[in-house]
Amino acid sequence: MALTTNLCHSARLLARSPIFTLTSVISLALGIGAAATIFSLTDALLFEPTVGVRNADELVDIGRANEGSGFDNMSHPAYRYLRDHSQTTGSRRSISAADR
């Protein structure tokens, strides 16, 4: 009962000031549209698999362990050596942050 009363009261107040109502609706629409656009761009750039890679669920990240500081990327010469001498994996591809 209180909900319907509050909704009716709110509708009457919004009907009394149409410019405020229009401004509020436009502001909400622009905010929701901007948030959806930013989410879509973030999803496409950060969370989608790398373009041109078949079987993206089989991708692995190969790097090297640094003593005391965790995991680090390898240099391109080290990657080439691994690519040329490895017999355990199928195809290989090197990617850097500049490629994204």
Secondary structure, DSSP 4 states (H G I P E B T S, - for coil): -HHHHHHHHHHHHHHH-HHHHHHHHHHHHHHHHHHHHHHHHHIIIIISPPTT-SSGGG-----EEETTTEEEPPPHHHHHHHHHH--SSS------GGG-
